[in-house]
Amino acid sequence: MNWRDYCKKVTPYTPGEQPKINNLIKLNTNENPYPPSSLVVEELKKLIEDYDCLRRYPKPNCDMLEEALSEYTGLSRDHIFTGIGSDDVICQAFTTFFNSSLPVLFADITYSFYEVWAELVGFPVELVPVKDDFSIDINDYRKENGGIVIANPNAPTGMALTLDQIEEVLKFNKDSVVIVDEAYVDFGGQSAISLIDKYDNLLVTQTYSKSRSLAGLRIGMAYGNPEIISKIKAVKFSTNSYTLNEPALRIASAVLKDEKYFRDCCQKVMDTRAWTVEEFKKLNFSVLDSKTNFVFVSHKNIHATDIYKYLRENGILVRHFNAERINNFLRVSIGTDEEMKALFKVLGEMKEI
């Protein structure tokens, strides 16, 4: 035996490519195609003038951001938790709440990081198959479990459950924590935040990475009743009392004041998404209904792998998952109108289409 035998063995998550290729049209990681609010620039100028804040530790309980989120949502601070992106928030939640011998339930086609965290934390999992049309059947979650995770809208499919459907899951599973991952909710989904005081086992997670164009800062948050939030904070402060850095805290707080810009950007993405769906259909693609800033598509005659390679060779990067049931699909992020027109120009030149 040596030190290698004592290492924890996990299969890490594989993120979307981030290649350094000139003039690449990058439609593979669901980043917002529009810049963040101009208030970010103003806040950065203040940081330069107040550089002393960079040599000091930020407040560990993220006072500034929690207060800003409290004002924005109308929730008291004891309903709010923040972390380094929603991935960090979800990982803390998994560590906090999933300690039963019963399996945690989540869809077989969903955010693949869930399985990685399960392996790392060490809790049992039951993958619940989505239906043939890739929708989630809430009746499949009417069984004994050690917790439930639902990405809503789901990724990589882009499909969403209604708020009533989420509530049906909560009604049947009052004895286990239900995490609703709302990373993409601002592009047409229905948030479950309105249910957190009604169901003490509900935790809703969100992020600044998609709709607020701040993926580079890694800002995430969760909402729940005060008891569930206190549980996750206890675990967080037992592992790392410092999370978000000072620039992230200041910028994340500031942009909440620019609601019009935020809504306008989301609407532009949704408008481009609607146009994109119709263009894909003209080229004989099947397109799943999307409430996200991406679409999930499959061509009727050409395999997704061939299309992915063709697009990459022509300077356009989309996401292909080499996984069972979805290996003939591509996930295409919604870019600017110009980027999407370039995508369809290249696709239109593909001989087989």
JOBEL-V583646 format. One record per pair of residues at least 6 apart in sequence whose C-alpha atoms are under 7 Angstrom apart, sorted by the first residue. I is the first residue (numbers start at 0). GAP is how many residues later the second one is. If there is no record, write none. Layout:
BEGIN
((I	GAP) (I	GAP))
END
This chain:
BEGIN
((9	109) (9	110) (10	105) (11	104) (12	100) (12	103) (15	12) (15	13) (15	303) (23	291) (23	292) (24	290) (24	291) (24	292) (24	314) (25	290) (25	291) (25	292) (26	290) (26	291) (26	305) (26	306) (26	307) (26	308) (27	289) (27	290) (27	291) (27	304) (27	305) (28	304) (29	180) (29	263) (29	264) (29	303) (30	179) (30	182) (30	184) (31	178) (31	179) (31	181) (32	302) (32	303) (33	179) (34	178) (35	176) (35	177) (35	178) (36	218) (36	221) (36	224) (38	215) (38	216) (39	211) (39	215) (42	207) (42	208) (53	192) (57	187) (57	188) (59	181) (59	182) (59	183) (63	185) (63	189) (64	184) (64	187) (64	188) (65	11) (65	14) (66	10) (67	185) (69	6) (69	7) (71	184) (77	148) (77	151) (78	144) (78	145) (78	146) (78	147) (78	150) (79	142) (79	143) (79	144) (79	149) (80	140) (80	141) (80	142) (80	148) (81	7) (81	138) (81	139) (81	140) (82	6) (82	136) (82	137) (82	138) (82	160) (82	161) (83	134) (83	135) (83	136) (83	159) (83	160) (84	122) (84	133) (84	134) (84	135) (85	119) (85	120) (85	121) (85	133) (85	134) (85	135) (88	131) (88	132) (88	133) (90	26) (91	140) (91	144) (92	139) (94	26) (95	135) (95	136) (95	139) (96	80) (97	25) (97	48) (97	49) (98	24) (99	46) (100	23) (100	45) (101	22) (101	43) (101	44) (102	21) (102	22) (102	23) (102	42) (102	43) (103	20) (103	21) (103	22) (103	41) (103	42) (103	43) (103	44) (104	20) (104	21) (104	22) (104	23) (104	40) (104	42) (104	43) (104	44) (105	20) (105	21) (105	22) (105	42) (105	43) (105	44) (106	20) (106	21) (106	22) (106	23) (107	19) (107	20) (107	21) (107	22) (108	21) (109	41) (109	44) (109	45) (109	46) (110	44) (110	45) (129	6) (129	7) (130	6) (134	24) (137	27) (137	31) (140	28) (141	30) (145	30) (146	29) (146	30) (146	31) (147	29) (147	30) (147	31) (148	29) (148	30) (148	31) (149	29) (149	30) (149	31) (150	29) (150	30) (150	31) (151	8) (151	9) (151	28) (151	29) (151	30) (151	33) (152	6) (152	7) (152	8) (152	29) (152	31) (152	32) (152	36) (152	138) (152	139) (153	6) (155	140) (155	175) (156	131) (156	139) (157	131) (157	132) (157	133) (157	134) (157	136) (157	137) (157	138) (158	130) (158	131) (158	132) (159	29) (159	131) (161	28) (162	27) (162	29) (173	27) (175	25) (176	24) (176	25) (177	23) (177	24) (177	25) (178	23) (178	24) (178	25) (179	23) (179	24) (179	25) (180	23) (180	24) (180	25) (181	22) (181	23) (181	24) (182	23) (182	24) (183	26) (183	108) (184	6) (184	107) (185	25) (185	80) (186	79) (186	83) (186	104) (186	105) (186	106) (187	103) (187	104) (188	102) (191	12) (192	11) (192	30) (195	6) (195	28) (195	29) (196	28) (199	25) (199	28) (201	22) (202	19) (202	20) (202	21) (203	18) (203	19) (203	20) (204	16) (204	17) (204	18) (205	14) (205	15) (205	16) (206	12) (206	13) (206	14) (207	6) (207	7) (207	11) (207	12) (208	6) (208	9) (208	10) (210	55) (211	50) (216	31) (268	24) (268	65) (271	65) (272	61) (276	10) (282	70) (283	15) (283	16) (284	12) (284	13) (284	14) (284	15) (285	11) (285	12) (285	13) (286	8) (286	9) (286	10) (286	11) (287	7) (287	8) (287	9) (292	40) (292	41) (293	37) (293	38) (293	39) (293	40) (294	36) (294	37) (294	38) (295	33) (295	34) (295	35) (295	36) (296	32) (296	33) (296	34) (297	6) (297	30) (297	31) (297	32) (302	25) (303	24) (303	25) (303	26) (307	10) (307	12) (310	6) (315	27) (317	12) (317	13) (317	14) (318	11) (318	12) (318	13) (319	9) (319	10) (319	11) (320	6))
END
